[in-house]
Amino acid sequence: MTRNFSVVSPAYDAVIKQALAMQLIVGVPAALLLDGGVFARVIAASAVAFWLSVAVVLVRRPLEPTRNDLIFIRWGFWPILAIALAVQNASAFGAFGR
């Protein structure tokens, strides 16, 4: 008799793997851009924000994820990245004043 003592639901496995793959696909080329690391820093900040929010989801519902939890983990990096890029562009072009 085997027991599953997993801390989180197996439903999280596929979506977490997909989120990691997407971030690697975007992050590795971003690290190779010759822009002084600007885009790589935006990607890194977005990734940190994303994984902190995923941690909140995992802490709140570790065994019974909702459909929205799984959708967020799978696709949530992109809106966070879009917001980070908008903030970076606005600050780079002086939209926030000096």
C-alpha positions in Angstrom: 0.0 0.0 0.0 1.5 3.3 -1.1 0.3 6.7 0.1 0.7 9.9 -1.7 2.2 12.5 0.7 2.5 15.2 -1.9 2.3 18.7 -0.5 0.6 20.0 -3.7 -1.9 18.6 -6.2 -0.6 16.8 -9.2 -2.8 19.2 -11.3 -0.1 21.8 -10.8 2.7 19.7 -12.4 1.9 20.4 -16.1 1.1 24.1 -15.7 4.3 24.7 -13.7 6.4 22.9 -16.2 4.8 25.0 -19.0 5.4 28.3 -17.1 9.0 27.4 -16.6 9.5 26.5 -20.2 7.9 29.7 -21.4 10.1 31.8 -19.1 13.2 29.9 -20.3 12.2 30.5 -24.0 11.9 34.2 -23.3 14.6 34.6 -20.7 17.6 33.0 -22.4 17.4 35.2 -25.6 16.7 38.2 -23.4 20.0 37.5 -21.6 21.8 37.5 -24.9 20.5 40.9 -26.1 23.1 43.6 -26.3 21.0 46.3 -24.5 23.0 46.5 -21.3 20.8 44.0 -19.6 17.7 46.2 -19.6 15.3 43.6 -21.0 16.9 40.8 -19.0 16.2 42.8 -15.8 12.6 43.4 -16.8 12.2 39.6 -17.5 13.9 38.8 -14.1 11.7 41.2 -12.2 8.6 39.8 -13.9 9.7 36.3 -13.1 10.2 37.1 -9.5 6.7 38.7 -9.3 5.1 35.8 -11.1 6.7 33.1 -8.9 5.8 35.0 -5.7 2.2 35.1 -6.8 2.3 31.4 -7.7 3.6 30.7 -4.2 0.6 32.6 -2.8 -1.7 30.4 -5.0 0.1 27.2 -3.8 -0.1 28.2 -0.2 -3.8 29.1 -0.4 -5.0 26.0 -2.3 -2.3 23.3 -2.3 -4.6 20.3 -2.8 -7.6 21.6 -4.7 -6.6 24.2 -7.4 -9.4 26.0 -9.1 -9.5 26.3 -12.9 -8.5 30.0 -12.6 -5.5 29.0 -10.4 -4.3 26.7 -13.2 -5.0 29.3 -15.9 -3.0 31.9 -13.9 0.0 29.7 -13.4 0.0 28.7 -17.1 -0.5 32.2 -18.6 0.0 34.7 -15.8 3.6 35.5 -16.7 2.6 37.4 -19.8 0.4 40.1 -18.3 3.0 40.6 -15.5 5.7 41.0 -18.2 3.5 43.4 -20.2 3.0 45.6 -17.1 6.7 45.5 -16.3 7.6 46.5 -19.9 5.1 49.4 -19.8 6.5 50.7 -16.5 10.1 50.3 -17.8 9.2 52.2 -21.0 7.4 54.9 -19.2 10.3 55.4 -16.8 12.9 55.3 -19.5 11.1 58.0 -21.6 10.4 60.3 -18.6 6.7 59.7 -18.3 7.0 59.8 -14.5 8.8 63.1 -14.4 12.2 63.9 -12.9 
